[in-house]
Amino acid sequence: MRRMLALFCLISLAAPLTDAWRPSQPRLHFQHSELVRSGRLMSLSVPAGDLNSLLPGEDGRHLYIGMKDHLLSTSLDDITQTPRKIYWPASPDRIQNCIMAGKSLQTDCANFLRVLELYNQTHLYACGTGAFNPRCAFIPTNLFLRAEEQRLEYEDTESGKGKCPYDPHQRTATAMIDGELYAGISSDFLSHDTAFIRSLGERHAIRTEQYDSTWLQGAEFVHVAAMSESDNEEDDKVYVFFTERAQEAEGAAGKVLYSRVARVCKNDIGGQRSLVHKWSTFQKARIVCSVPGPDGIQTHFDKLRE
Ligand SMILES: *[C@@H]1O[C@H](CO)[C@@H](O)[C@H](O)[C@H]1NC(C)=O
C-alpha cells in the first residue's frame, strides 16, 4: 500500500486524562477514543509512511514535521498549541508538467517534504519532491517565530537532485554529517536509480554507480548513521541500512529481498577512472535476522523496517 498516507499522532501526557489517575501507578495504555475526547491528540498525515520527515529540534522542545506543501514546528511542551507553519508549494509549472505526465494531483504533484535535517544552530536543511522536481532549501528556524504564516518561494530554493526523491512514495533515509548530506534515495524520475549520495558542503558530490545492480538494486532505505572507529577522524565511517533485491540469491537473482547494511568512509573523495565521483570505499553486507525452526528450516526477516 505504497500510496497510502500514514497517520502520525502526537500524544501529550503532561496531565492526567481522567480522575482515575493515580500518581503511584502511571498508566501505560490509553484508548485512542479516550485521547481524542481529551483533546490531547494531534493527528497529522505524513507522506509515504516513514519517519524521515520528522525531526526533533536540538533543544528537545520542538518537533519539525515535513508534510505536503508545509513545514511545521510543533511545541513538545504543549502540543495543544497550534503548530507554526511554513507554506512551501511546488511551482505551478511543475504541477502542470507532473499532471501531464499522468501523475495524481493529490498524491504526487505537490511538494512533499521528505528530507529534514538540522544544518547548524540557526538553519534547517529541507527538501521536497516539488511535484517530481525536487527542491531543497536552508530554512532559518526563526521563521517559525513570526506571527503570520511564512511562504517559501521557488527562488529561495535550490535543486534537490541527488538529495531528495522525485516520487514522494519512495523510502528515503538521510543524515547531515559535518555539513554534508548523505542520502539514500531513488534519484531519478522513474525511481529506477536507487543511490547513496553525498552532497552539499565543499567536496564534489559522490555516489554509488548508476544502474549497476551489484552496487544497489531497488533499494528501500531505512537509516543512515555516522560512527567513529577510533580517535582518528580518518577512520570515521557512515553506515546505511536498507532492503534490496539481492543479486547473489540462488536461482532467483533480483527477486529475493535481503536486509543490508552498507558502509563508506567519511573521508572518501571518490576514486579514479571509472570511479570518479563514485564511492571508492563502498562495501555492503547482508543482515541476517532469522529464527531457526524444526528440521533446520529458518525463517528470515528480510525486509528491514526501522
Ligand atoms: C547556518 O547556515 C546558513 C546557510 O548556509 C548560514 O547562512 C548561517 O549563517 C549559518 N549560521 C551559523 C550560526 O553558522
Ligand as a Chemical Component Dictionary entry (heavy atoms), coordinates in Angstrom:
data_LIG
# 
_chem_comp.id                   LIG 
_chem_comp.type                 NON-POLYMER 
_chem_comp.pdbx_formal_charge   0 
_chem_comp.three_letter_code    LIG 
# 
loop_
_chem_comp_atom.comp_id 
_chem_comp_atom.atom_id 
_chem_comp_atom.alt_atom_id 
_chem_comp_atom.type_symbol 
_chem_comp_atom.charge 
_chem_comp_atom.model_Cartn_x 
_chem_comp_atom.model_Cartn_y 
_chem_comp_atom.model_Cartn_z 
_chem_comp_atom.pdbx_ordinal 
LIG C1 C1 C 0 23.990 28.407 9.076  1  
LIG O1 O1 O 0 23.955 28.140 7.700  2  
LIG C2 C2 C 0 23.339 29.141 6.903  3  
LIG C3 C3 C 0 23.251 28.623 5.487  4  
LIG O2 O2 O 0 24.492 28.300 4.963  5  
LIG C4 C4 C 0 24.127 30.443 7.040  6  
LIG O3 O3 O 0 23.500 31.464 6.269  7  
LIG C5 C5 C 0 24.183 30.847 8.507  8  
LIG O4 O4 O 0 24.971 31.988 8.657  9  
LIG C6 C6 C 0 24.753 29.696 9.337  10 
LIG N1 N1 N 0 24.617 30.040 10.760 11 
LIG C7 C7 C 0 25.602 29.867 11.635 12 
LIG C8 C8 C 0 25.315 30.234 13.042 13 
LIG O5 O5 O 0 26.710 29.458 11.294 14 
# 
loop_
_chem_comp_bond.comp_id 
_chem_comp_bond.atom_id_1 
_chem_comp_bond.atom_id_2 
_chem_comp_bond.value_order 
_chem_comp_bond.pdbx_ordinal 
LIG C1 O1 SING 1  
LIG C1 C6 SING 2  
LIG O1 C2 SING 3  
LIG C2 C3 SING 4  
LIG C2 C4 SING 5  
LIG C3 O2 SING 6  
LIG C4 O3 SING 7  
LIG C4 C5 SING 8  
LIG C5 O4 SING 9  
LIG C5 C6 SING 10 
LIG C6 N1 SING 11 
LIG N1 C7 SING 12 
LIG C7 C8 SING 13 
LIG C7 O5 DOUB 14 
# 
